[in-house]
Amino acid sequence: MAQEFLSDSIGLARPSSESEMPDREPIRFLIIGTREGVMEEIKNFFAIGFAQVDEWSPLTPLPKTDLVMTILIRYRKGHSSDSSTRKSGR
């Protein structure tokens, strides 16, 4: 399962648009909370080996709140979206 995700670390070439890499699906992880809470979660994700601290976007304040948000984008190998090729779990 972990092999389905491709690294998006700093220094690696990133596609300038999603259409340039049709075999890769972007998966977005979003954290919203207080500055302290978001920073703690980023450190927790780092501690378990999920993501490097510098892979997250800069903290962005949410208007009219004391909250901030950050996003991490990972790319997974794309699969056909044709529902006829999917197996039912039933």
N, C-alpha and C positions, 0 to 999 in steps of 0.2 A: 504494500500500500504506500509506503513512504517513497517508493520509486516513482510513483505517479506524479510527484511534485518535483519541479525543476527549480534550482536555486535562483534567487533574484537578488543575490548579494551585490554589494557595491563593487564596481569594477567589471562586472560582467555586462556584456552587450544586452541591452533591452530593446525590444521592438519599439519603433516610434509609434506604431499603431497596431491594434489587435488584428487588423486585417492582413498585416504582413506575416503573421504567424498563425495561420488558421488551424494548425495542429496543436495549439496550446490554448487552454482555457484559463482565464484569470480567475482566481479565487481571492476574495477580499475579506480581511479580518479587520473589524472596526472596534475600537475601544472608546467609550465615552464615559467621562466621570470627572471628578475633581482632578486638578493637576497632580496632587499627591497620590490619589488612587490610581490614575492612569500610569504614572511613573512606577508605582509599585508593581502593577500588573506586567508592565514591560520587563521589569527586572525578574519577575517570577517566570515569565516565558523564556527569558534568557537562561535562568537557572536550570530549567528542565530541558534545555537544548532545542527549544522550539524555534527561536528566532534571535538573531543578534540585535542588540539595542539600536544600532544604526540602520537597520532595515525598516524601521517604522518611520512614517512621515513625521515632519515637525508637528509639535502640538499646535492645534488650531483652536482658538477660543470660539465658543458658540455664542452668538449674539444674545444679549439680554439675560445671560446666566453666568454662573461662576464655573461652568463646565468647559472642558476641552475635549478634543477628539484627535485620534490618530488612526492611520490605516496602514495595513501591511498587505501587499499584493504578492501572492505566490502564483506560479503557473503550473498547471497540471497538464499532462499529455491529454490531448483532446480525444474524445470518443464520438462515435456516430450518435447523432441526436434522433435518428430514425427509431421511433418507438416499436416498429415491427421487428427490430432485431433484439430488443430487450426481452429478457426472460422474466416471467412473472414469479414472484416469490410465494405464490399461493399454491 
